[in-house]
Amino acid sequence: MAARSRTRTLQVVDTEFSADAVEWCPVPGWHSLLACGTYQLQRPADKAGEESEPPLRVGRLYLYRFSTEEGCAAPLMELQRADAPAILDMKWCHVPVSERPLLGIANARGALELQQLTGSEKSGCALEAVSSLDLGPDRLALSLDWSTGRGESSASSVKVVCSDSKGCVSLLSLCGSAASLHLLSQWKGHEFEAWIAAFDYWNSDVLYSGGDDCRLKGWDVRTGSSCPIFTSRRHSMGVCSIQSNPHREHVLATGSYDEHVLLWDSRHMKQPLADTHVRGGVWRLKWHPSHEPLLLAACMHNDFHILDCRAALDGSSEESEIISSYILHNSLAYGADWSRLSLAGPAPAEEEGEGLADPTPAEGEGEGLAGPAPVEGEGYLQIHYESPTASFDTALEDVQGRYRPEPLTPAPRSQSSSPPTESSLLATCSFYDHVLHVWRWDCSPA
């Protein structure tokens, strides 16, 4: 029997501009911090008799703190907002640099920018720009990744890889305590946009890149960049997400506009270990920070999904199982990340005789896509939306957190035999509705 799981929205925030990147801080002591990046295309007003100006790509960077105190109605508190060039990707370095968290930002001016955290988590903190490096003229910086994915590198050996809209891949290093950037190498990796570049977290001399030319490529910087160590055409459309598994060597996840998540053994790149159709372009993939087989996928037109890759990695299945979905966004699912924070207390609404919902209805229950009909007299959870100009409540979930087809029949079990529930905190964001969601996922083994 499959594991039982439930998602529960904790807070929803209007980001004003289109939201496309969210990142929880991975540095110990700073796990409560969340950064959100936005991208907005602004067209200048037409002037009579004048040639129209090109649109401007503008953005805004938000910094939040999440409170784990029980009973907090709005646990996410905004600490800082700063206007900036449009942000296409951002990631925290997994280790402190000069004893401080460091955030890398890929922006629409074709630059990699570094911002360092100042202050303290308790008394107040803010991000401050410390370094920037242009990747070249007439391009957008599209993605970045740090070599520190396993959290074991020293600050002196930290490297960054970037990809851009000209199809180039750039390898950079940090120099000195001031966190200045130095370009080590840059090469043409793809014919069109290089949507994504990532490190092999187990060997920082090996890089991966994916582009709009439908190619997934591997590179070993020790042998130069004139020829990739492999080129895969297994994806049928642009490759836009790649992440190395930080817990298990040789495991790589890739996603594409072709709506498939592929798992690979990096030693054998001719054929993937597993192929999962998620019914939406896979813009971002994130492995769980502590649970090896769990993979979070942002699937553009088809919401956010949590995949259990255990059977696929063990060789007993050619497909990963989608064990939970978060479907409360109303626009393109772009940014997604797991938090390392521990959630205090039991899963919400765990009353006697009430269990976590099974992931799919039992055979014969037959609810449609709209979900089961409400039960007369059943209450609904009010989700509080925050906006710079207004706030309002809306009933999107029932008291058990259901908004997808789930069985109405309770799954009773005695308290003495209740298996432990694993709880994770996540953040996701969507584009055209410019919304950031913070939610929890509770999962109990069958």
C-alpha positions, 0 to 999 in steps of 0.5 A: 500500500502506498504512503499516505500524504497531505499538503497544507498551505501555510501562507500565500504572498502577492509578489507584484511582479511575476515570481520565478525563483524561490530558495531557502537558505541551506547554511546552518543557523540561517534555515529560516530565511527564504529568498524570492526573485521576480521577473517583469517585462515592462513596455515603455509608453509609445510616444507619437512620431518616435520609434518604440523603445525595447521593453525593460526587464525589471525585477525585485528581490525579496527576503523573508523569515519563516517563524516556526512558532505554533499558532502563528497565522502568518509565519512568513515575515518580509525582511527586505525588498530591493528592485533589481534587473529581472531575476531568472535564477538564484541559489544560495551557496551551501557553505558560508563565505567569510562566515556569512550566507552568500546568494548568487543571482542570474539576471537579465543584464547578463550578469552573475551577481553575489549578495551577502547576508549582513546582520543576524537572524535574530536581530535583523538581517539584509542582503547586500551586493558584494560582487558582479561579473558580466557574462558578455554582451547582449545576453540574459544570464539564465541559470547558476549552480554552486559546486557546494551541493553536498555542503562539504566544500571549503570557501576557498574552493567554491566555484559557480557555473552559469548558462546564458541565452547565447548558449554559453556555459561559464565557469567562475571561482570565488577569490578572497574573503571579499567574494569577488568573482573570477571567470575561469572559462567560457565556451559555446555549449548549445546552439540556442539558449542554454537553459540550465547548467549544474555541477556534479556535486560529487566531482566539481570538475564535471558539469552538465548543461541543457539547452533549447537545442534538445541536448543534454551535455556533460563536460569535464573541465580538466580535459577542456571545453572543446568537446563534451564527454557525452551528448544525449538526445533522449529529451525531445524538447529543450532541456531546462532542469538538471540536478545532481543528487547530493546523497547518492553518487552518480545519480542525476535528474533532468527535466525538459519542456517535453514533460518528462523527468529522467533519472540517470546513472552518470556513468552510463548516459546512453539510457536513463534509469527511469522516465516519468511523464509529469504532464508539464514542462519541467522548469526546476528539479530539487532533491530533498535535503535529507531524504535521498529518493524524494524529488520536487518538480516544478511542472509549469502548466501542471503544478508541483509534484513530489516524486518518490524515486526509490524503486527507480533507483533500486532498479525495480521500476522504470518510472518514479512514483508521483506521491503528492501534488500541490495544485493551488497555483493558477499560473506557470509553476516555476520556482520550488524549493525544500526547506531544511527547517524542522516543523514542530508539532504533529501534522494539522487536523489529526483528530481521532479516527482521521488519517492522512489521505491516500494519494489516489482514490480507491478503485470504484470511488470515481471522483472526477478532476474537480474532486469529491463533492463537499459534504453538507456542513463540512467546514473550510479552511480560510487561506489568507492572501497578502498583497501590498494593496489589500488582503483577503480570505478565500476558501480553497481547502477543506478542514482536512487540506483536500483540494484534489481527488482524495477519498472522503472515507476516513482512514482510521488507525489506532494511536498505538499503531500510528506510524511516524509522520515525516513533515517537510516545509516547502516554498513554490511560486508561479509566474503570471499570477505573481504569487508565492506559496509556503506549504507543508507536506506530511507523509506517513508510511503505509 
